[in-house]
Amino acid sequence: MTEPIIEKKICNSCLGKPQPLTEFHRVRNRPDGRSTICKTCSKKKHRAYYLENRDVIIEKAKAHASAHPEETLRRVKEWA
């Protein structure tokens, strides 16, 4: 017996109306292959985390850049 194809899903965070699966990030270890939180809520959650921990994140990035100057320079050149 084949499983039914799911086309829409409800976000566990905002509990809004059903959204298409394209609005959920892919997660391989989930039965339906999609996250339980929609992309919009996920973005809000990550942004809030960044704002709360901005100083720590920036310090870690600076420490990594100073510890790996060749890699940092290569990435900057590729970006430019």
Stockholm file with secondary structure:
# STOCKHOLM 1.0

chainA/1-80         MTEPIIEKKICNSCLGKPQPLTEFHRVRNRPDGRSTICKTCSKKKHRAYYLENRDVIIEKAKAHASAHPEETLRRVKEWA
#=GR chainA/1-80 SS CCCCCCCEECCTTTCCSCEEGGGEEECTTSTTSEEEEEHHHHHHHHHHHHHHTHHHHHHHHHHHHHHCHHHHHHHHHHHC
#=GC SS_cons        CCCCCCCEECCTTTCCSCEEGGGEEECTTSTTSEEEEEHHHHHHHHHHHHHHTHHHHHHHHHHHHHHCHHHHHHHHHHHC
//
